[in-house]
Amino acid sequence: MLRELIALFRSGSADQHIADELNRMIDESAELVRLAGDLCFQRSTEAPSLADIKQRDKVINKLQRRLRREAFGDLLGDPRRFGLPFTLSVMNVVKDVERIGDYAKELAEVAELAGSAPATRAPIDRLLPLVQQVERLLAAVGPTMKETDQLKAVHLIDRGKDIRRELAKVQKALVSEREPMLYAAADALITQYYIRVVSHALNVLSTLVTPLDRMDYLGKKDLLPEVKERLKQQSDPAAPKPTAELAD
């Protein structure tokens, strides 16, 4: 899918507004997760309310619908410009970005149900450093997509998979704590939502390093060694050729 994304993000064509809105949607979702974390863990005295989070999530939903219409409009109006692969890649990205916004909203809903408990208990100290890593990962997705930086995408995917594994370990430890059921349930939900946020972020990044039929499958089969080998081949023509091409 790389050719279509380069054409979208770097051409400066009439479709640049699609790239701009896609970047905005990615950045909005990353910011929404950060704000939900402020509310969930009471990290700021100016944390937004659940109503604020829901209102910002609506902005992401509207951007998703607009991008869908515009991508299909390009396909139906002049299919020779980008064609079906472009449309499908945009649809795939906006689907995952929209889900990140949904999970941010659900984090805020758990915070409201559990009150201040998640922020004041010692077990959460094990989760907070990973939450910060998730937020840094999300903040890097937008610039990486805008620059169509495959090497950075591979690095972020590697890091994201590590974060996801660590979150799963913390989740198992948290739910085994002896504490009231409400708090244990809140811990499990909070951690699971962050795991899902990371998974959707990796799906977005996979658009840069896999062909259309392999997008979203980085977590199920490790394609990264082949991706890295292909990138090495591109930078060093004398290097042995990879066994398979993973991107257009």
C-alpha positions in Angstrom: 0.0 0.0 0.0 3.0 2.3 0.2 2.6 3.8 -3.3 -0.9 4.9 -2.6 0.0 6.4 0.7 3.0 8.3 -0.7 0.8 9.7 -3.4 -1.7 10.8 -0.8 0.7 12.3 1.8 3.4 13.7 -0.4 1.9 14.7 -3.8 0.4 18.0 -2.8 -2.4 17.1 -5.2 -6.1 18.0 -5.1 -6.5 15.1 -2.6 -4.2 16.7 -0.1 -7.2 17.6 2.0 -7.8 13.8 2.5 -4.3 13.5 3.9 -4.8 16.5 6.1 -8.1 15.2 7.5 -6.6 11.7 8.1 -3.7 13.3 10.0 -6.1 15.3 12.0 -8.2 12.2 12.8 -5.0 10.3 14.0 -3.9 13.2 16.1 -7.3 13.7 17.6 -7.5 10.0 18.7 -4.1 10.2 20.3 -5.0 13.3 22.2 -8.3 11.7 23.3 -6.5 8.7 24.8 -4.2 11.1 26.7 -7.2 13.0 28.0 -9.0 9.8 29.0 -5.9 8.8 30.9 -5.9 12.1 32.8 -9.5 11.5 33.8 -9.0 7.8 34.6 -5.9 8.3 36.7 -6.6 11.8 37.9 -3.2 13.0 36.6 -4.4 16.6 36.2 -6.7 19.0 38.2 -8.0 20.1 34.8 -8.9 16.6 33.5 -11.9 16.7 31.1 -15.3 15.3 32.1 -16.8 12.2 30.5 -19.1 14.5 28.6 -16.1 16.3 27.1 -14.5 13.0 26.1 -17.7 11.9 24.4 -18.0 15.2 22.5 -14.5 14.9 21.2 -15.1 11.4 20.1 -18.0 12.7 18.0 -15.5 14.8 16.1 -13.5 11.7 15.3 -16.6 9.9 14.1 -17.6 12.8 11.8 -14.1 12.8 10.3 -14.4 9.1 9.7 -17.6 9.5 7.8 -16.3 12.4 5.8 -13.1 10.5 4.8 -15.2 7.5 3.7 -17.3 9.7 1.5 -14.3 11.5 0.0 -12.4 8.2 -0.6 -15.3 6.6 -2.3 -15.9 9.9 -4.2 -12.4 9.7 -5.7 -12.9 6.1 -6.6 -16.2 6.7 -8.4 -15.3 10.1 -9.9 -11.9 9.2 -11.4 -10.7 5.7 -10.5 -7.5 6.1 -12.5 -6.1 8.6 -9.9 -5.8 6.2 -7.0 -8.2 3.3 -7.6 -9.5 0.6 -5.3 -6.3 0.0 -3.3 -6.2 3.6 -2.2 -9.8 3.6 -1.2 -9.4 0.4 0.8 -6.3 1.6 2.6 -8.0 4.8 3.7 -11.1 2.8 4.9 -8.8 0.5 6.8 -6.9 3.3 8.5 -10.0 5.3 9.5 -11.7 2.2 10.9 -8.8 1.6 13.3 -8.4 5.2 14.3 -12.1 5.5 15.0 -11.8 2.4 17.3 -9.0 4.1 19.2 -11.4 7.0 19.9 -14.1 4.6 21.1 -11.7 2.9 23.6 -10.7 6.3 24.9 -14.4 7.0 25.6 -14.7 3.6 27.3 -11.7 4.4 29.5 -13.5 7.5 30.6 -16.7 5.6 31.3 -14.8 3.1 33.5 -13.2 6.1 35.4 -16.7 7.5 36.1 -18.1 4.2 37.3 -15.1 3.4 39.6 -14.7 6.9 40.9 -11.3 7.8 42.3 -10.3 4.2 43.1 -8.1 3.4 40.1 -6.0 6.5 40.8 -5.4 5.9 44.5 -4.5 2.3 44.8 -0.9 0.9 44.8 -1.6 -1.8 42.0 -2.1 1.0 39.5 1.4 2.2 39.9 2.4 -0.8 37.8 0.1 0.2 35.0 0.9 3.9 34.8 4.3 3.6 33.2 2.9 1.5 30.5 0.0 3.9 29.9 2.6 6.6 29.3 4.4 4.4 26.8 1.1 3.8 25.0 0.5 7.6 24.8 4.0 8.1 23.4 3.4 5.4 20.8 0.2 7.0 19.7 1.8 10.5 19.5 4.3 9.0 17.1 1.8 7.4 14.7 0.7 10.6 13.1 4.1 11.9 12.1 5.2 8.4 10.9 2.2 8.1 8.6 2.6 11.7 7.4 6.3 11.0 6.5 5.5 7.4 5.2 8.5 6.3 7.2 8.7 2.6 7.0 11.7 2.2 9.2 10.0 4.2 12.0 6.8 2.2 11.5 8.8 -1.1 12.0 10.4 0.3 15.1 7.0 1.4 16.5 5.4 -1.9 15.7 8.2 -3.7 17.5 7.8 -1.4 20.5 4.0 -1.6 20.5 4.0 -5.4 20.6 6.4 -5.3 23.6 4.0 -2.8 25.3 1.0 -5.0 24.6 2.8 -8.1 26.1 3.7 -6.1 29.2 0.1 -4.8 29.6 -1.2 -8.4 29.5 1.2 -9.4 32.3 0.1 -6.4 34.4 -3.5 -7.2 33.7 -3.0 -10.8 35.0 -1.3 -9.5 38.1 -3.9 -6.8 38.8 -6.9 -9.1 38.7 -5.3 -11.5 41.1 -5.1 -8.8 43.8 -7.3 -9.2 46.8 -9.6 -6.2 46.5 -13.3 -5.4 46.0 -14.8 -6.8 42.8 -15.6 -3.3 41.5 -11.9 -2.3 41.6 -10.7 -5.6 40.1 -13.2 -5.3 37.3 -12.1 -1.7 36.6 -8.5 -2.7 36.6 -9.1 -5.5 34.1 -11.2 -3.2 31.8 -8.7 -0.3 31.9 -5.8 -2.6 31.0 -7.8 -4.4 28.3 -8.8 -1.1 26.6 -5.2 0.0 26.5 -4.2 -3.3 24.9 -6.9 -2.8 22.3 -5.7 0.8 21.7 -2.2 -0.5 21.0 -3.5 -3.2 18.6 -5.4 -0.6 16.6 -2.4 1.7 16.4 -0.3 -1.2 15.1 -3.0 -1.9 12.5 -2.7 1.7 11.3 1.1 1.4 11.1 0.8 -1.9 9.2 -0.5 0.0 6.2 3.0 1.3 5.6 4.8 -2.1 5.6 2.4 -4.7 4.3 0.3 -5.2 1.1 -3.4 -4.9 1.2 -4.2 -8.5 2.0 -1.8 -8.6 5.0 -2.8 -5.4 6.8 -3.8 -5.9 10.4 -2.0 -9.2 10.7 1.3 -8.2 12.3 0.1 -9.5 15.6 -0.8 -12.9 14.3 2.3 -13.6 12.2 5.7 -11.9 12.6 6.3 -10.2 9.2 8.8 -7.7 10.6 12.0 -9.6 9.8 11.0 -9.8 6.2 10.0 -6.1 6.2 13.4 -5.2 7.7 15.2 -7.3 5.1 13.3 -5.6 2.2 14.2 -2.2 3.6 17.8 -3.2 3.9 17.7 -4.3 0.2 16.3 -0.9 -0.8 19.1 0.9 1.0 21.9 -1.5 -0.1 21.4 -2.9 -3.6 24.3 -5.3 -3.0 22.5 -7.0 -0.1 20.9 -10.4 -0.7 17.3 -10.1 -2.1 14.5 -10.9 0.3 12.4 -14.0 -0.3 9.1 -12.1 -0.7 7.9 -8.6 -1.4 5.6 -7.3 1.4 4.5 -4.0 0.1 3.6 -2.5 -3.2 
